[in-house]
Amino acid sequence: MVIVGLTGSVGMGKTTAAAMLRRMGIPVHDSDAAVHRLLDQGGAAVPAIAAAFPGVVRNGRVDRQALGARVFGDPEALARLEAIVHPLVHRATQDFLRRCAARRVDVVVLDVPLLFETGGDRRCDLVAVVSAPFFIQRQRVLARPGMTEEKFRGILARQMPDRMKRRLADFVIPTGLGRRTTLRSLERLVSFARAARPLNWPPRPRRRSVVRKTAHA
């Protein structure tokens, strides 16, 4: 089973690309959705977050806006939050991979916004980065409810620059040239992945060694 990491900076069109892959029949694990489940009522992260950030849990679920206000601009608080959430997301990801392997799926996609930043690319056989020009990225992000220029800049400061992600990627998926171009690039990605040799599943007790930039869409 070949594991493809799908990543990209905020506003680059990763959600759209993931939806296209699902319509192509590729199982996609959305790490953001996994986080939302962890923070929702009955979520595994709720008790630990309630203890670490008193007052942000209301009616049994984490108030994400209140939590965001607590960690925004506070690296120490953000690190505490990540120490709670990241291991739980990793566990959910492993469960997803096991289910897909049991179904003999040949290609799966891990949709992870901070894939490079958290070292998650080491668990992938290929990495695809969605990318668009900065003016399109900025336009998309600032159109979101409640978004400000300050928040946008703060998000960018926590993410690896797009140019670096593109250099590290096996595939670059353009999302600023129309949906048809994006779809064609994703089709080439899936075709390449199906012909690739899986190196990370089943898990091995060693770090993989793969030459990056094997191909570009």
Backbone as JSON, one array per atom type, in Angstrom:
{
  "sequence": "MVIVGLTGSVGMGKTTAAAMLRRMGIPVHDSDAAVHRLLDQGGAAVPAIAAAFPGVVRNGRVDRQALGARVFGDPEALARLEAIVHPLVHRATQDFLRRCAARRVDVVVLDVPLLFETGGDRRCDLVAVVSAPFFIQRQRVLARPGMTEEKFRGILARQMPDRMKRRLADFVIPTGLGRRTTLRSLERLVSFARAARPLNWPPRPRRRSVVRKTAHA",
  "N": [[0.84, -1.19, 0.0], [0.74, 2.07, -1.0], [1.59, 5.1, 0.48], [0.53, 8.33, 0.28], [1.38, 11.6, 1.02], [-0.49, 14.5, 1.41], [-0.23, 17.89, 1.26], [0.1, 21.42, 2.04], [0.26, 24.98, 2.2], [-1.83, 27.29, 4.09], [-4.89, 28.1, 2.52], [-4.21, 27.2, -0.01], [-5.67, 25.36, -1.45], [-5.97, 22.72, -0.68], [-8.11, 21.3, 0.44], [-9.94, 21.19, -1.67], [-8.45, 19.66, -3.5], [-8.24, 17.26, -2.06], [-10.92, 16.48, -2.0], [-11.33, 15.96, -4.72], [-9.64, 13.75, -5.06], [-10.97, 11.87, -3.47], [-13.29, 11.57, -4.97], [-12.19, 10.23, -7.05], [-11.94, 7.77, -6.0], [-9.99, 7.29, -4.12], [-8.95, 6.57, -0.88], [-8.94, 8.99, 1.68], [-7.4, 10.37, 4.46], [-8.28, 12.8, 6.64], [-6.59, 14.96, 8.54], [-7.3, 17.3, 9.87], [-10.07, 16.99, 10.2], [-9.97, 14.82, 11.91], [-8.88, 16.04, 14.16], [-10.96, 17.77, 14.83], [-12.89, 15.89, 15.63], [-11.64, 14.89, 17.9], [-11.8, 17.07, 19.56], [-14.45, 17.42, 19.92], [-17.62, 16.72, 21.55], [-17.18, 14.15, 23.85], [-14.77, 13.55, 22.74], [-11.4, 12.27, 22.57], [-9.4, 14.05, 23.3], [-10.49, 15.96, 24.91], [-10.61, 15.84, 27.89], [-7.86, 16.2, 28.64], [-7.26, 18.66, 27.47], [-9.03, 20.29, 28.82], [-7.87, 20.23, 31.34], [-5.38, 21.4, 30.84], [-5.99, 23.87, 29.77], [-7.92, 25.62, 31.37], [-11.37, 26.43, 31.29], [-11.88, 26.44, 28.56], [-13.4, 24.37, 27.71], [-16.69, 23.66, 27.03], [-19.93, 22.62, 27.67], [-19.11, 19.98, 27.34], [-17.49, 19.9, 25.09], [-14.67, 21.18, 23.28], [-14.32, 24.61, 23.03], [-13.4, 25.88, 20.21], [-12.77, 28.43, 19.29], [-12.27, 29.84, 21.64], [-10.11, 28.34, 22.59], [-8.28, 28.78, 20.53], [-7.8, 31.5, 20.91], [-6.41, 31.38, 23.27], [-3.99, 30.11, 22.62], [-2.98, 31.5, 20.47], [-0.27, 33.29, 19.32], [1.26, 32.48, 21.45], [3.81, 30.58, 21.93], [4.54, 28.62, 23.83], [2.1, 27.76, 24.94], [0.92, 26.79, 22.64], [2.64, 24.66, 22.08], [2.04, 22.99, 24.25], [-0.58, 22.31, 23.65], [-0.21, 20.95, 21.2], [1.25, 18.77, 22.09], [-0.67, 17.32, 23.33], [-2.59, 16.81, 21.33], [-1.32, 15.86, 18.93], [-0.25, 13.12, 19.3], [-2.67, 11.71, 19.52], [-3.88, 12.18, 17.06], [-2.04, 10.87, 15.45], [-2.48, 8.23, 16.26], [-5.11, 7.87, 15.33], [-4.61, 8.08, 12.62], [-3.01, 5.8, 12.14], [-4.91, 3.83, 12.67], [-6.65, 4.27, 10.52], [-4.93, 3.58, 8.38], [-4.51, 0.88, 8.91], [-7.11, -0.13, 8.53], [-7.46, 0.39, 5.8], [-5.42, -1.19, 4.72], [-6.36, -3.71, 5.4], [-8.44, -3.89, 3.64], [-7.1, -4.17, 1.34], [-6.32, -1.93, -0.14], [-4.66, -0.05, -2.67], [-3.52, 2.52, -2.86], [-3.32, 5.21, -0.63], [-4.2, 8.35, 0.86], [-2.84, 10.79, 2.98], [-4.03, 13.57, 4.37], [-2.58, 16.29, 5.47], [-2.03, 19.3, 6.96], [0.35, 20.37, 8.21], [2.48, 18.7, 7.38], [5.28, 18.5, 6.66], [6.3, 20.13, 8.68], [5.83, 18.71, 11.02], [7.25, 16.41, 10.63], [5.91, 14.37, 9.41], [6.19, 13.62, 6.79], [8.11, 11.67, 6.64], [6.83, 9.31, 7.01], [5.57, 8.78, 4.71], [5.34, 7.58, 1.33], [5.31, 9.1, -0.96], [5.1, 12.62, -1.51], [2.76, 15.14, -2.06], [2.37, 18.48, -2.87], [0.1, 21.08, -2.69], [-0.28, 24.09, -4.47], [-0.42, 27.62, -5.09], [-0.29, 30.9, -6.6], [0.82, 33.64, -4.5], [-0.93, 35.87, -4.34], [-3.41, 34.77, -4.92], [-3.66, 32.88, -2.87], [-3.72, 34.62, -0.61], [-6.06, 36.08, -1.16], [-8.0, 34.03, -1.02], [-7.78, 33.21, 1.68], [-8.3, 35.55, 3.21], [-10.93, 35.9, 2.62], [-12.29, 34.26, 4.28], [-14.59, 33.79, 7.02], [-14.15, 35.92, 9.8], [-11.42, 36.13, 9.48], [-8.36, 37.91, 9.53], [-5.8, 40.19, 8.4], [-3.7, 40.11, 10.21], [-4.08, 37.63, 11.52], [-3.76, 35.94, 9.34], [-1.06, 36.38, 8.66], [0.06, 35.42, 11.0], [-0.57, 32.69, 10.85], [0.88, 31.96, 8.57], [3.44, 32.35, 9.56], [3.82, 30.15, 11.17], [4.02, 28.1, 9.45], [5.89, 26.17, 7.1], [7.52, 27.89, 4.45], [5.93, 28.21, 1.24], [7.58, 27.94, -1.04], [9.66, 26.35, -0.09], [8.32, 24.0, 0.56], [7.54, 23.2, -1.98], [10.01, 22.59, -3.09], [10.73, 20.35, -1.63], [8.82, 18.52, -2.32], [7.5, 15.58, -3.99], [5.58, 15.72, -5.92], [4.09, 18.6, -7.32], [1.08, 20.18, -7.08], [-0.78, 22.23, -8.97], [-3.11, 24.76, -8.08], [-4.12, 27.1, -8.87], [-4.77, 27.47, -11.48], [-7.16, 26.68, -12.51], [-9.76, 24.16, -12.19], [-9.62, 21.97, -13.89], [-6.94, 21.71, -14.61], [-5.85, 21.16, -12.11], [-7.11, 18.7, -11.57], [-6.06, 17.06, -13.62], [-3.38, 16.97, -12.84], [-3.61, 15.64, -10.4], [-4.55, 13.18, -11.28], [-2.29, 12.25, -12.63], [-0.6, 12.03, -10.45], [-1.85, 9.93, -8.96], [-1.66, 7.84, -10.78], [1.14, 7.55, -10.93], [1.66, 6.88, -8.26], [0.41, 4.39, -8.05], [2.11, 2.83, -9.47], [4.34, 2.86, -7.98], [6.75, 1.68, -5.54], [5.77, 0.46, -2.42], [7.01, 1.62, 0.68], [6.54, 2.12, 3.32], [4.47, 0.74, 4.47], [3.61, -2.55, 5.31], [4.41, -1.11, 8.6], [7.85, -0.46, 9.33], [10.63, -1.0, 11.5], [12.45, 1.16, 11.03], [13.91, 4.08, 9.55], [12.88, 5.35, 6.45], [14.63, 5.56, 3.34], [14.61, 7.65, 0.84], [15.01, 9.1, -2.29], [14.26, 12.39, -2.8], [11.95, 14.42, -4.79], [11.16, 12.86, -7.01], [9.38, 13.03, -9.07], [7.34, 15.38, -10.84], [4.12, 16.83, -11.0]],
  "CA": [[0.0, 0.0, 0.0], [1.53, 3.3, -1.12], [1.06, 6.2, 1.28], [0.8, 9.65, -0.3], [1.1, 12.74, 1.87], [-1.03, 15.67, 0.72], [-0.05, 19.03, 2.15], [0.14, 22.74, 1.41], [0.02, 26.07, 3.12], [-3.21, 27.74, 4.22], [-5.47, 28.75, 1.36], [-3.64, 26.73, -1.27], [-6.62, 24.51, -2.17], [-5.8, 21.31, -0.3], [-9.43, 20.69, 0.66], [-10.49, 20.89, -2.99], [-7.68, 18.55, -4.05], [-8.63, 16.04, -1.34], [-12.26, 16.09, -2.47], [-11.15, 15.37, -6.05], [-9.07, 12.42, -4.88], [-12.04, 11.0, -2.98], [-14.18, 11.25, -6.1], [-11.45, 9.26, -7.87], [-11.96, 6.5, -5.3], [-8.81, 7.16, -3.25], [-9.24, 6.87, 0.53], [-8.21, 10.14, 2.19], [-7.54, 10.63, 5.89], [-8.22, 14.25, 6.89], [-6.12, 15.15, 9.92], [-8.09, 18.38, 10.48], [-11.33, 16.39, 10.64], [-9.65, 14.0, 13.08], [-8.73, 16.96, 15.29], [-12.31, 18.22, 15.21], [-13.54, 14.82, 16.39], [-10.97, 14.81, 19.19], [-12.21, 18.22, 20.38], [-15.9, 17.45, 20.04], [-18.16, 16.08, 22.74], [-16.72, 12.79, 23.96], [-13.48, 13.38, 22.08], [-10.34, 11.78, 23.45], [-8.53, 15.13, 23.74], [-11.22, 16.94, 25.73], [-10.19, 15.92, 29.3], [-6.51, 16.75, 28.78], [-7.3, 20.08, 27.13], [-9.71, 20.96, 29.94], [-6.91, 20.37, 32.44], [-4.28, 22.28, 30.44], [-6.5, 25.19, 29.42], [-9.19, 25.75, 32.08], [-12.35, 27.37, 30.77], [-12.12, 26.36, 27.11], [-14.34, 23.28, 27.45], [-18.06, 24.08, 27.35], [-20.92, 21.6, 27.28], [-18.45, 18.73, 27.0], [-16.66, 20.0, 23.9], [-13.73, 22.29, 23.3], [-14.66, 25.82, 22.27], [-12.19, 26.07, 19.4], [-12.45, 29.85, 19.22], [-11.64, 30.2, 22.91], [-8.81, 27.69, 22.63], [-7.41, 29.5, 19.61], [-7.41, 32.77, 21.53], [-5.44, 31.08, 24.34], [-2.69, 29.68, 22.1], [-2.51, 32.37, 19.4], [0.83, 34.16, 19.73], [1.91, 31.95, 22.66], [4.44, 29.33, 21.51], [4.54, 27.61, 24.9], [0.74, 27.21, 25.01], [0.71, 26.0, 21.42], [3.39, 23.41, 22.24], [1.27, 22.14, 25.18], [-1.72, 21.79, 22.91], [0.25, 19.97, 20.21], [1.68, 17.57, 22.81], [-1.9, 16.57, 23.63], [-3.37, 16.44, 20.14], [-0.59, 15.15, 17.89], [-0.23, 11.66, 19.46], [-4.0, 11.17, 19.26], [-4.07, 12.2, 15.61], [-1.21, 9.78, 14.91], [-3.19, 6.97, 16.52], [-6.24, 7.8, 14.39], [-4.04, 7.83, 11.29], [-2.62, 4.39, 12.08], [-6.15, 3.04, 12.57], [-7.09, 4.42, 9.13], [-4.05, 2.79, 7.52], [-4.79, -0.55, 9.14], [-8.38, -0.46, 7.88], [-7.25, 0.37, 4.35], [-4.6, -2.36, 4.4], [-7.22, -4.89, 5.5], [-9.27, -3.91, 2.42], [-6.16, -4.32, 0.22], [-6.26, -0.69, -0.92], [-3.3, 0.09, -3.2], [-3.02, 3.88, -2.63], [-4.08, 6.02, 0.32], [-3.71, 9.73, 0.99], [-2.91, 11.43, 4.29], [-4.21, 15.01, 4.2], [-1.98, 16.85, 6.7], [-1.55, 20.66, 6.67], [1.71, 20.58, 8.69], [3.15, 17.42, 7.15], [6.73, 18.68, 6.77], [6.63, 20.75, 9.95], [5.76, 17.71, 12.08], [8.02, 15.23, 10.26], [5.03, 13.33, 8.91], [6.59, 13.18, 5.45], [8.95, 10.47, 6.75], [5.96, 8.13, 7.03], [4.91, 8.73, 3.4], [6.15, 7.14, 0.19], [5.34, 10.25, -1.86], [4.46, 13.82, -0.96], [2.23, 16.08, -3.04], [2.13, 19.81, -2.3], [-0.78, 21.95, -3.47], [0.33, 25.42, -4.48], [-1.0, 28.65, -5.93], [0.4, 32.18, -6.38], [0.53, 34.26, -3.21], [-2.09, 36.76, -4.36], [-4.6, 33.92, -4.86], [-3.69, 32.37, -1.5], [-4.15, 35.69, 0.29], [-7.45, 36.36, -1.46], [-8.81, 32.94, -0.49], [-7.76, 33.17, 3.15], [-8.95, 36.73, 3.78], [-12.38, 35.79, 2.38], [-12.88, 33.39, 5.31], [-15.2, 34.55, 8.11], [-13.33, 36.18, 10.98], [-10.0, 36.18, 9.17], [-7.76, 39.23, 9.41], [-4.43, 40.17, 7.88], [-2.82, 39.7, 11.31], [-4.21, 36.19, 11.7], [-3.17, 35.31, 8.17], [0.39, 36.43, 8.81], [0.42, 34.52, 12.09], [-0.64, 31.32, 10.34], [2.02, 31.77, 7.67], [4.67, 32.29, 10.35], [3.94, 28.82, 11.77], [4.1, 27.11, 8.38], [7.04, 26.22, 6.2], [7.18, 28.65, 3.24], [5.49, 27.42, 0.09], [8.7, 27.63, -1.94], [10.42, 25.23, 0.48], [7.5, 22.8, 0.41], [7.6, 22.77, -3.38], [11.32, 21.97, -3.34], [10.77, 19.05, -0.97], [7.74, 17.66, -2.8], [7.63, 14.69, -5.13], [4.65, 16.28, -6.89], [3.48, 19.89, -7.04], [-0.25, 20.22, -7.67], [-1.22, 23.63, -9.09], [-4.53, 24.97, -7.81], [-4.49, 28.46, -9.28], [-4.92, 27.5, -12.94], [-8.43, 26.07, -12.87], [-10.0, 22.83, -11.65], [-9.22, 20.93, -14.84], [-5.49, 21.53, -14.47], [-5.65, 20.48, -10.83], [-7.55, 17.31, -11.71], [-5.08, 16.33, -14.43], [-2.18, 16.75, -12.02], [-3.94, 14.6, -9.42], [-4.62, 11.91, -12.0], [-0.91, 11.81, -12.84], [-0.1, 11.62, -9.13], [-2.4, 8.62, -8.62], [-1.06, 6.86, -11.7], [2.52, 7.34, -10.5], [1.63, 6.19, -6.97], [0.02, 3.0, -8.25], [3.26, 2.12, -10.03], [5.48, 3.01, -7.07], [6.98, 0.61, -4.57], [5.48, 0.9, -1.05], [8.14, 1.48, 1.59], [6.17, 2.46, 4.69], [3.42, -0.14, 4.99], [3.48, -2.44, 6.77], [5.45, -0.3, 9.24], [9.13, -1.08, 9.59], [11.34, -0.32, 12.6], [13.61, 1.9, 10.52], [13.53, 5.24, 8.76], [13.04, 5.09, 5.03], [15.61, 6.37, 2.61], [14.04, 7.85, -0.48], [15.48, 10.31, -2.95], [13.12, 13.28, -3.01], [11.76, 15.02, -6.11], [11.19, 11.8, -8.02], [8.56, 13.43, -10.21], [6.48, 16.55, -10.63], [2.92, 16.86, -11.85]],
  "C": [[0.88, 1.25, 0.0], [0.83, 4.42, -0.36], [1.5, 7.52, 0.67], [0.45, 10.72, 0.73], [0.63, 13.9, 1.02], [-0.94, 16.85, 1.66], [0.0, 20.31, 1.34], [-0.19, 23.79, 2.43], [-1.44, 26.49, 3.11], [-3.66, 28.43, 2.93], [-4.97, 28.28, 0.01], [-4.56, 25.77, -2.03], [-6.52, 23.04, -1.85], [-7.14, 20.61, -0.12], [-10.08, 20.31, -0.66], [-9.78, 19.7, -3.62], [-8.07, 17.23, -3.38], [-9.99, 15.55, -1.79], [-12.18, 15.44, -3.85], [-10.61, 13.95, -5.95], [-10.13, 11.44, -4.37], [-12.98, 10.61, -4.11], [-13.52, 10.28, -7.07], [-11.38, 7.89, -7.19], [-10.77, 6.26, -4.39], [-9.19, 7.47, -1.82], [-8.35, 8.0, 1.03], [-8.48, 10.29, 3.68], [-7.28, 12.1, 6.14], [-7.81, 14.48, 8.33], [-6.87, 16.28, 10.62], [-9.42, 17.84, 11.0], [-11.11, 15.52, 11.87], [-9.5, 14.87, 14.32], [-10.1, 17.44, 15.76], [-13.03, 17.15, 16.02], [-12.93, 14.7, 17.79], [-11.42, 15.92, 20.13], [-13.71, 18.26, 20.62], [-16.34, 16.69, 21.3], [-17.79, 14.6, 22.76], [-15.39, 12.52, 23.31], [-12.37, 13.05, 23.06], [-9.45, 12.9, 23.99], [-9.19, 16.06, 24.75], [-10.74, 16.98, 27.19], [-8.81, 16.56, 29.48], [-6.48, 18.24, 28.47], [-8.0, 20.87, 28.24], [-8.76, 21.2, 31.1], [-5.81, 21.38, 32.1], [-4.73, 23.71, 30.19], [-7.88, 25.39, 30.07], [-10.1, 26.81, 31.43], [-12.64, 27.26, 29.29], [-13.07, 25.22, 26.74], [-15.72, 23.7, 27.94], [-19.03, 23.05, 26.81], [-20.26, 20.33, 26.75], [-17.6, 18.75, 25.76], [-15.77, 21.22, 24.0], [-14.27, 23.43, 22.44], [-13.41, 26.2, 21.48], [-11.79, 27.53, 19.28], [-11.75, 30.31, 20.5], [-10.26, 29.58, 23.03], [-7.82, 28.41, 21.72], [-6.92, 30.81, 20.19], [-6.35, 32.54, 22.6], [-4.05, 30.77, 23.78], [-2.13, 30.61, 21.04], [-1.42, 33.31, 19.94], [1.56, 33.69, 20.97], [2.53, 30.6, 22.31], [4.41, 28.24, 22.57], [3.17, 26.95, 25.01], [0.46, 26.35, 23.79], [1.43, 24.66, 21.52], [2.65, 22.46, 23.19], [0.09, 21.51, 24.46], [-1.3, 20.71, 21.93], [0.69, 18.67, 20.88], [0.48, 16.7, 23.19], [-2.5, 15.98, 22.36], [-2.6, 15.54, 19.17], [-0.52, 13.62, 18.09], [-1.59, 11.01, 19.18], [-4.32, 11.15, 17.77], [-3.25, 11.09, 14.96], [-1.89, 8.44, 15.11], [-4.36, 6.79, 15.56], [-5.76, 7.51, 12.97], [-3.65, 6.37, 11.13], [-3.84, 3.49, 11.97], [-6.68, 3.09, 11.14], [-6.25, 3.55, 8.2], [-4.3, 1.3, 7.68], [-6.08, -0.98, 8.46], [-8.21, -0.55, 6.36], [-6.43, -0.85, 3.93], [-5.45, -3.64, 4.44], [-8.12, -5.02, 4.28], [-8.42, -4.05, 1.16], [-6.2, -3.11, -0.72], [-4.83, -0.5, -1.41], [-2.68, 1.46, -2.94], [-3.93, 4.57, -1.63], [-3.42, 7.39, 0.4], [-3.91, 10.21, 2.43], [-2.91, 12.94, 4.06], [-3.77, 15.69, 5.49], [-1.43, 18.25, 6.4], [-0.09, 20.88, 7.06], [2.55, 19.31, 8.53], [4.66, 17.55, 7.33], [7.11, 19.2, 8.16], [6.64, 19.76, 11.11], [6.56, 16.45, 11.77], [7.18, 14.1, 9.71], [5.4, 12.83, 7.53], [7.45, 11.93, 5.49], [8.12, 9.19, 6.76], [5.22, 7.96, 5.7], [5.88, 8.24, 2.33], [6.32, 8.25, -0.83], [4.67, 11.42, -1.15], [4.04, 14.73, -2.11], [1.89, 17.38, -2.33], [1.21, 20.59, -3.23], [-0.24, 23.37, -3.37], [-0.39, 26.34, -5.45], [-0.21, 29.94, -5.7], [-0.06, 32.85, -5.09], [-0.72, 35.13, -3.25], [-3.4, 35.97, -4.32], [-4.75, 33.35, -3.45], [-4.25, 33.42, -0.55], [-5.63, 36.01, 0.1], [-8.37, 35.3, -0.86], [-8.92, 33.0, 1.03], [-8.51, 34.35, 3.74], [-10.45, 36.74, 3.53], [-13.07, 34.93, 3.43], [-13.48, 34.24, 6.43], [-14.25, 34.71, 9.29], [-11.84, 36.29, 10.72], [-9.55, 37.64, 9.02], [-6.36, 39.08, 8.83], [-3.47, 39.68, 8.95], [-2.87, 38.19, 11.52], [-3.57, 35.44, 10.54], [-1.65, 35.27, 8.28], [0.85, 35.5, 9.93], [0.41, 33.06, 11.67], [0.56, 31.03, 9.45], [3.32, 31.62, 8.45], [4.89, 30.92, 10.96], [4.11, 27.73, 10.72], [5.39, 27.28, 7.59], [6.66, 27.0, 4.94], [6.85, 27.74, 2.06], [6.65, 27.03, -0.82], [9.53, 26.46, -1.43], [9.63, 23.93, 0.35], [7.57, 22.27, -1.03], [8.93, 22.1, -3.71], [11.39, 20.57, -2.75], [9.79, 18.04, -1.56], [8.17, 16.72, -3.9], [6.74, 15.17, -6.27], [4.21, 17.66, -6.41], [2.17, 19.96, -7.81], [-0.7, 21.67, -7.77], [-2.72, 23.76, -8.87], [-4.98, 26.37, -8.2], [-4.73, 28.59, -10.76], [-6.22, 26.86, -13.4], [-8.53, 24.63, -12.41], [-9.53, 21.73, -12.59], [-7.72, 20.65, -14.75], [-5.17, 20.79, -13.19], [-5.99, 19.0, -10.95], [-6.56, 16.49, -12.53], [-3.81, 16.02, -13.64], [-2.43, 15.66, -10.99], [-4.03, 13.24, -10.08], [-3.22, 11.37, -12.27], [-0.29, 11.34, -11.54], [-0.56, 10.21, -8.79], [-1.8, 7.54, -9.51], [0.38, 6.54, -11.29], [2.55, 6.54, -9.2], [1.31, 4.72, -7.13], [1.16, 2.16, -8.83], [4.46, 2.13, -9.09], [5.58, 1.82, -6.13], [6.67, 1.13, -3.17], [6.65, 0.63, -0.11], [7.75, 1.64, 3.06], [5.02, 1.64, 5.26], [3.61, -1.54, 4.43], [4.64, -1.7, 7.41], [6.71, -1.1, 9.5], [9.85, -0.3, 10.69], [12.6, 0.39, 12.12], [13.08, 3.08, 9.72], [13.79, 4.93, 7.3], [14.12, 5.97, 4.45], [15.12, 6.49, 1.18], [14.61, 9.14, -1.05], [14.26, 11.16, -3.28], [13.07, 13.75, -4.47], [11.85, 13.97, -7.21], [10.4, 12.18, -9.26], [7.78, 14.66, -9.84], [5.29, 16.47, -11.57], [2.87, 18.17, -12.62]]
}
